[in-house]
Amino acid sequence: MSSSEMFTVAASVLVVSAVIYVYRSVKPPPPKICGTPNGPPVSSPRIKLNDGRHLAYRERGVAKEHAKYKVILVHGFDSSKDIYLPLSQDTMDELGVYILSFDRAGYGESDPNPNRSVKSEAYDIQELADQLKLGQKFYVIGMSIGTHPIWACLKYIPHRHSYKYKFVTKCLNCRLAGATLVVPVINYWWPSFPPKLKNEAYKKQLKRDQCKLRIAHYAPALLYWWMTQKFFPYSSILQRHPIILNKRDLQTVQKMSQEPMPNEHKIRQQGVHESLHRDMMVHFGNWEFDPMELKNPFPNNEASVHLWQGHEDKLVPYEMQRYVAKKLPWIRYHEVSDGGHLLIHESSLCVAMFRELLLGEEPIIA
C-alpha cells in the first residue's frame, strides 16, 4: 500500500470515528421506563392515560371524599410528586384541603412522553383529575418551570372537558376553581416581550445559561450533548452555581436539608433526557400560544389567578414578571421584597399561598 493510500485510509477512519463520536454525543440513550424488564420498579399508584402512558401520583391532606378543596400541585425542574411542601397536617386539616401531586411525564415513575408539549401537560392534568374523580372543580398550583402546565390550563381547560373514549363531551359545570403560579420561569421567546426588556434580562443570565436556553430553543436536538459534555460550563442549576440562590433561599435550603427525602433518587431514574432536558425543550421552545395574550378565563370573578415572585430571584428576573402582570391585570401579583426562587418551600409563604387561593384571604408578606 502506498503512503498516499495509507493516508486516505487513516483519514477515512478518523472521519468515521468522528461521525460516530458526534452521533453518540448528540443522541440520548433510550429511557429506562418504569415497569419494563430493564426499567425501575413501580412503587407508586398510577393512572393509565388515554394514549397508554402512565402517570404516578401522591395524595396528601384531608381524605378526598371529605375535602372542602382539592388542589393539584405541579412540581418544577428536577423534582417530583414528592416535592417538599411545608404544610403541616394540622394546617391541611384546618383548610380542609386534599392535595394531589404527580410526576410529570418522564419524571419519577411517570412514563416519558416523546410528544410532550405545553398543551399536552394541561390535558395530563385534566385526565388525572377526571380519573381520580376530583369532581366538578379543582385548583392548580405550579412552581418554577412547572408553571407552563398552569399557563396551559388557563388556556385550554378553564372550563374543562371530560373524555369518553375518543370523543370529547363538554361538561358545562366542570371548571378550574383557581390557579397560582409561583416564580414562573420566563420563556424569553414569548412574542409580546419588548425586545429591549427581554435582551436586558437575558444578558443578566450567566453565559452558560444563555447558551443552554438558546440551544433549547433553536437547536433542541443538541441539548443532550450540551447538558452532558465536559468541555464547557453548561447549566448553573445542575452545576449548583452559588449565584442561583440568595440569602433567603440559602436559609430555606438549610431547613429543607433537615427533612428526609427518601425518593429523591427516583427523580431522574428513567433518564435525564426525558425528564430534565425535555422539560427545557418544551418550556423554552415555541409555545402554541402567547400567555400575555390570554383573556381572563374567569371574567365574572368565579375564580382567581395569582402570581408570586421574589424580588431577589436569581433565576427569574422580577422585571419580566412585572411586565407579565401589567399585561394581564386580572392576575393578582405578589412580590416578596427579599424573596428568592424557593418561596413555596417557606412555611409562612406556602400557607399564605394556599389561604389566598382557597379562602380568598389577602396575604401578609413578610
C-alpha positions in Angstrom: 0.0 0.0 0.0 1.4 3.4 -1.0 1.8 6.2 1.5 -1.0 8.2 -0.2 -3.3 5.2 0.1 -2.4 4.8 3.8 -3.1 8.4 4.4 -6.5 8.1 2.7 -7.4 5.1 4.8 -6.3 6.8 8.0 -8.2 9.9 7.1 -11.3 7.8 6.4 -11.0 6.1 9.8 -10.7 9.4 11.5 -13.8 10.8 9.7 -15.8 7.7 10.5 -14.7 7.8 14.2 -15.6 11.5 14.4 -19.0 10.8 13.0 -19.6 8.0 15.4 -18.4 10.2 18.3 -20.7 13.1 17.3 -23.7 10.7 16.8 -23.2 9.1 20.2 -22.7 12.5 21.9 -25.8 14.0 20.4 -28.2 11.1 20.5 -29.6 10.4 24.0 -29.9 6.8 25.2 -33.4 5.3 25.3 -35.3 5.9 28.6 -35.5 3.1 31.2 -39.2 3.0 31.5 -40.7 2.0 34.9 -42.3 -1.4 35.0 -40.4 -2.7 31.9 -37.9 -5.6 32.2 -34.9 -3.2 32.2 -36.6 -0.3 33.9 -37.0 0.7 37.6 -39.9 -0.9 39.5 -43.2 0.8 40.0 -43.9 1.5 43.7 -46.4 4.4 43.5 -50.1 4.4 42.5 -50.5 5.3 38.8 -53.3 6.0 36.3 -53.3 5.0 32.7 -53.9 7.8 30.3 -55.9 7.6 27.0 -52.6 7.4 25.0 -51.4 4.5 27.0 -48.9 6.3 29.2 -48.9 6.1 33.0 -48.9 9.0 35.5 -47.7 8.3 39.1 -49.3 10.4 41.8 -49.3 11.1 45.5 -52.1 12.2 47.8 -51.8 14.3 51.0 -54.0 16.3 53.4 -57.7 15.6 54.0 -59.3 12.5 52.5 -60.6 13.3 49.1 -64.2 12.3 50.0 -64.3 14.8 52.9 -62.2 17.7 51.5 -63.6 21.2 51.0 -60.9 22.0 48.5 -59.0 19.9 46.0 -55.6 21.1 44.7 -53.4 19.6 42.0 -49.7 20.6 42.7 -47.3 20.7 39.8 -43.6 20.3 40.6 -40.8 22.1 38.9 -37.4 21.3 37.4 -35.5 18.2 38.7 -38.3 17.5 41.2 -41.2 15.1 41.6 -44.6 14.3 43.2 -42.6 14.1 46.5 -41.8 17.8 46.4 -41.1 19.3 49.8 -44.2 21.2 50.9 -44.1 22.8 54.3 -47.8 22.4 55.2 -48.4 20.6 58.5 -51.2 18.0 58.7 -52.9 20.4 61.2 -52.9 23.2 58.6 -54.2 20.9 55.9 -56.9 19.7 58.2 -57.8 23.2 59.1 -58.1 24.2 55.5 -59.9 21.0 54.6 -57.7 20.6 51.6 -56.8 17.5 49.6 -53.5 17.8 47.7 -52.7 15.7 44.7 -49.2 15.9 43.3 -47.9 13.8 40.3 -44.7 13.0 38.4 -44.8 15.0 35.2 -44.1 13.0 32.0 -40.6 11.4 32.2 -40.0 12.2 35.8 -40.1 9.8 38.7 -42.4 6.9 37.8 -44.5 8.6 35.1 -43.9 7.3 31.6 -41.9 9.6 29.2 -43.9 11.4 26.5 -41.7 12.0 23.4 -44.5 14.2 22.1 -44.7 16.3 25.3 -45.7 19.9 24.7 -47.1 22.8 26.8 -50.6 21.8 25.7 -50.2 18.0 26.5 -49.3 18.9 30.1 -52.7 20.6 30.6 -54.5 17.5 29.3 -52.4 15.2 31.5 -53.7 17.3 34.5 -57.3 17.1 33.2 -57.2 13.3 32.8 -55.6 12.9 36.2 -58.4 14.9 37.8 -61.1 13.0 35.9 -59.7 9.5 36.6 -59.3 10.3 40.3 -62.8 11.7 40.4 -61.9 15.1 41.8 -65.4 16.4 40.9 -66.5 19.5 39.1 -63.9 21.9 40.4 -60.2 21.8 41.5 -57.4 24.3 41.9 -53.9 24.1 40.4 -50.6 25.4 41.8 -47.4 25.2 39.8 -43.9 26.4 40.5 -40.8 27.4 38.6 -40.6 25.6 35.2 -43.7 23.6 36.4 -45.8 26.6 35.6 -46.1 26.0 31.8 -48.7 23.4 32.6 -50.6 26.1 34.6 -50.5 28.6 31.8 -51.8 25.7 29.5 -54.6 25.0 32.0 -55.6 28.7 31.8 -55.6 28.5 28.0 -57.1 25.1 27.3 -59.1 23.9 30.3 -60.5 26.8 32.4 -63.9 25.2 31.6 -62.9 21.6 31.4 -64.0 18.7 29.1 -64.4 15.2 30.2 -63.2 12.4 27.9 -65.0 9.3 26.9 -63.0 7.0 24.7 -62.0 9.0 21.6 -64.8 11.5 21.9 -64.9 14.7 23.9 -68.1 15.8 25.5 -68.4 19.2 27.1 -69.1 19.3 30.8 -70.7 22.7 31.4 -70.4 22.5 35.2 -66.7 21.5 35.2 -64.1 24.2 35.6 -60.9 25.2 37.4 -61.6 26.8 40.7 -58.4 28.9 40.7 -54.7 28.9 39.9 -51.4 30.0 41.4 -48.1 30.4 39.6 -45.1 30.5 41.9 -41.9 32.1 40.5 -43.0 31.1 37.0 -39.9 30.7 34.7 -40.0 33.1 31.8 -39.7 32.0 28.2 -37.7 34.8 26.6 -39.2 33.9 23.2 -42.8 34.8 24.1 -43.6 37.3 21.3 -45.1 40.0 23.4 -42.0 40.9 25.3 -40.4 44.2 24.3 -37.0 43.4 22.7 -35.1 45.9 25.0 -36.6 44.4 28.2 -36.0 40.9 27.0 -32.4 41.5 26.0 -31.5 43.3 29.2 -33.0 40.5 31.3 -31.4 37.8 29.2 -27.9 39.3 29.4 -28.2 39.1 33.2 -28.1 35.3 33.0 -24.8 33.5 33.2 -23.2 32.8 29.9 -23.6 29.1 30.4 -27.4 29.6 30.9 -27.6 31.9 27.9 -26.1 29.1 25.8 -28.4 26.5 27.3 -31.5 28.5 26.7 -30.5 29.3 23.1 -29.8 25.6 22.4 -33.1 24.5 24.0 -35.0 27.0 21.8 -33.1 27.0 18.5 -31.4 23.6 18.4 -33.1 21.2 20.8 -31.5 18.2 19.1 -28.2 19.3 20.5 -29.4 19.8 24.1 -28.5 16.4 25.3 -24.9 16.9 24.1 -24.6 20.3 25.7 -26.0 19.1 29.0 -23.7 16.1 29.2 -20.4 17.5 27.6 -17.5 18.2 30.0 -15.6 20.9 28.0 -17.7 24.0 29.0 -19.9 25.0 31.9 -23.4 24.1 30.8 -26.0 24.9 33.5 -25.9 26.9 36.7 -28.7 24.9 38.3 -27.3 21.4 37.6 -23.8 22.6 38.4 -25.1 24.2 41.6 -23.5 27.6 41.0 -23.8 29.7 44.1 -25.2 32.7 42.2 -28.6 31.0 41.8 -29.6 31.3 45.5 -29.9 34.5 47.5 -29.6 34.7 51.3 -33.2 33.8 52.0 -33.0 30.8 49.6 -29.9 29.5 51.4 -31.8 29.6 54.7 -34.7 27.6 53.1 -32.2 25.1 51.6 -30.8 24.6 55.1 -34.3 23.8 56.5 -35.1 21.5 53.6 -31.9 19.5 54.1 -33.2 18.5 57.6 -36.2 16.8 56.1 -35.8 13.2 54.8 -36.2 12.8 51.0 -36.1 9.0 50.6 -37.4 9.1 47.0 -35.1 11.8 45.7 -33.1 9.2 43.7 -36.1 8.4 41.6 -36.5 11.8 40.0 -34.2 11.1 37.0 -34.3 7.3 37.1 -35.8 7.0 33.7 -33.1 9.2 32.1 -32.1 12.8 32.3 -33.2 13.5 28.7 -36.9 12.5 29.1 -37.1 14.4 32.4 -34.8 17.4 32.6 -33.8 18.0 29.0 -37.3 17.6 27.6 -38.6 20.0 30.3 -36.3 22.7 28.9 -37.1 21.9 25.3 -40.8 22.3 26.0 -40.6 25.3 28.2 -38.1 27.3 26.1 -39.4 26.1 22.8 -42.2 27.7 20.6 -45.4 27.6 22.5 -48.8 27.0 20.9 -49.9 30.4 22.4 -48.5 33.6 23.9 -49.5 33.7 27.6 -49.6 37.5 27.5 -52.4 37.4 25.0 -54.6 35.3 27.2 -58.1 36.7 28.0 -59.3 36.5 31.6 -60.7 32.9 31.8 -62.8 34.0 34.8 -64.4 37.3 33.7 -67.2 37.0 36.3 -64.7 36.5 39.2 -65.9 32.9 39.5 -62.2 32.1 40.2 -58.9 33.8 40.7 -55.4 33.6 39.4 -52.3 34.5 41.5 -48.6 35.0 40.7 -45.9 35.1 43.3 -42.4 36.4 42.6 -39.2 37.1 44.6 -37.6 40.5 44.0 -34.2 38.9 44.5 -34.9 35.7 42.5 -31.6 35.0 40.7 -33.3 32.7 38.2 -36.4 34.6 37.2 -36.0 38.4 36.7 -38.7 40.3 38.6 -38.7 42.9 35.8 -40.1 40.3 33.3 -42.7 39.2 35.8 -43.9 42.7 36.5 -44.4 43.1 32.7 -46.4 39.9 32.6 -48.6 41.1 35.5 -49.1 44.5 33.8 -50.2 42.8 30.5 -52.5 40.5 32.5 -54.1 42.8 35.1 -56.6 40.1 36.1 -53.7 38.2 37.7 -53.2 39.1 41.3 -49.4 39.8 41.6 -47.4 39.5 44.8 -43.7 40.3 45.0 -41.7 39.4 48.1 -39.1 42.1 48.6 -36.1 39.9 49.6 -37.6 36.7 48.3 -35.7 34.3 46.0 -36.7 31.3 43.9 -37.8 29.0 46.7 -40.8 30.9 48.0 -43.2 27.9 48.1 -40.8 26.0 50.3 -41.0 28.6 53.1 -43.7 27.6 55.6 -45.3 31.0 56.2 -45.4 31.9 52.5 -46.7 28.4 51.5 -49.5 28.7 54.0 -50.3 32.2 52.7 -50.4 31.0 49.1 -52.9 28.3 50.0 -55.1 30.5 52.1 -55.2 33.2 49.5 -56.1 30.7 46.7 -58.6 28.7 48.7 -60.1 31.2 51.1 -59.5 34.5 49.3 -57.5 35.9 52.2 -55.2 38.8 51.4 -51.7 37.5 52.2 -49.4 39.2 54.7 -46.0 39.0 53.0 -43.0 39.0 55.4 
